[in-house]
Amino acid sequence: MTAGDTPGRQQLSDTAADAYRSRREALHATVSDLDAELDALEAQDAPDGERFEAAMRQVLETLHEHIREADAPDGLLAEIIETAPWFAPRAEALRAEHDDLLASTHDLIERASAGGEMGTLLADARTLSARISDHRHTGTGLLMDAYMLDVPAGD
């Protein structure tokens, strides 16, 4: 930042704000759905590996959509880096998390396909769910710092 730069909150367009809220809601719904599936699987005497794998594939689909939108050349992370470059390290950290979240999700799917031990898979999926939730909250923190953005209370 140069002496003439004043870090402050930028105005976010209505279109960008709506897209952000949609991605945030999709991630929240995915985490909630995954947690519910994990609860149901943990309640089974012999957790259904196919059901687990289907739940993880849904997580993967949502992550891919989130990443396509957030990491696009005209996506929100690029916009933050362009309009508020002092937040670039935080935006790049979120991008790096995308790769880790995808790798963890792929790993769980592969292990489930190979008949991995369900207790371990369920525990690792709980960890992934928490990481996705943390990612979502970290992204919200960045956006609230960079933009004038209204996020619903209690979310």
N, C-alpha and C positions, 0 to 999 in steps of 0.2 A: 504494500500500500504506500502510495506517495503522500507527501505532506498535504496535497490538495484533496486527496480522497477522504470522504467521510463515510465510514461504515455505518450503515443504517438499514432500516427495513425498507425493502423495495415494494412497489405495488405489484401484486400478482393479478394477471388478467382473470376474468370470470371463467373463461374456458379452461385455463390452466388450473385454477382452483377446483373446478368441477372434476377435471381429470384426476387431480391428486386425491380428492375425496373418494372418488370411485376406486382408485387403486388401494387406498387405505382401507376402505370397506371390504374390498375383495380379500385382502390379506387377513383382516380381522375374521371374516366369515370362514376362511380356510383354516385358520388356527382353531376357531371354535368347533368347526366340523371335525377336524383332526382329533382334537381333545375328546370329543364325544365318541368318535370311533375307537379311540384308544381305551376309553372307559369301558365301552361295550366289549371290546376284545379281551381286556383284562378280566372281565367278569365271566368269560367262558372258561370251562375246564380245559379245553384244548383250543387256544385261539386260532382262528381261521386265517391261514397265511394268505390266501387269495383275497380275502376282504382287506387285510392289512396292505397288501400290494396295491389294491385298487385305491385305497385311501391315499397312499403315498403318490400314486400317479396323478391324483387330483391336486395334491400339493404341488407337484412338479409342473403341472399345466398352469396353475395360478402364478407360480414363481416365474415361469417363462413369460407370461403375459406382463407381469409387473416389470420384469427386467427389460423387455422390448420397449415398453413405454418410458420407463425412467431413464434408460441408457441411450435412447435414440439421439441422433445428432441434434434434433430439435426438442429433445425431452427436457424434463425439469432439472435434472442434474447438470446438463449442459448449459441450461439457462442460468442456473445459479452461478456456475463457474464464470459465465460471461458477464453477468450483471453485478455479481458480488464476489469478485475473485478472492477476497480474503476468506471466503468459506470453501475454497477449492479443496483444501486437505480433508475437510469433513465430507464433502461430496465424493471425493475419490475413495475415502474409507468405506462409504456406503456401496460404491461400485465394487470394491474388493469383496465385501461381504456377499454380494450376489454370487460370485464364483464359488465361495465356500458353501453357501446354502444349496446351490445346485449340486455340487459334488456330494454333499451329505445326503441329499435326497436320492440321487442316483445310486449311491452306495447302499442305502436302505432297500431300494427296489431290487438291486442285484442280489443282495444277501437274502431277501425274502424269496426271490425266484429260485435261488439255490437251496432253499429249504433251511435257512438259518434258524438258530434257536430263537423262538418267539419272545421269551422273556427279555433277552438282550435287545432284540429288535424293538420291542415296545418301549423299553427304557431309553434307547437311543432316539426313538421317534419323539418321546417326551422332551428330550433335550433339544431336538430340532425345532419342535413347536415353540419352546421358550426362546430360542435364538431368532426365529422369525418374528415373534412378538417384540423382542428387544430391537430388532432391525426396524420394525414399523415405528416404534417409539423414538428411536434415534433419528429416523427420517423426519418425523413430525417435529422434533426439537430443532433440527436444521432449518426446516421450512418456517417455523415460527420465529426463529432468529433472523432469517434472511428476508422474509416477506410479511406483509400485513395479511394474516390468514386467520380465519375463525375456524377453530376445531371444536366440534361439539363437546360439551362438558361430560365428564365421566367416561370418556372413551380412551 
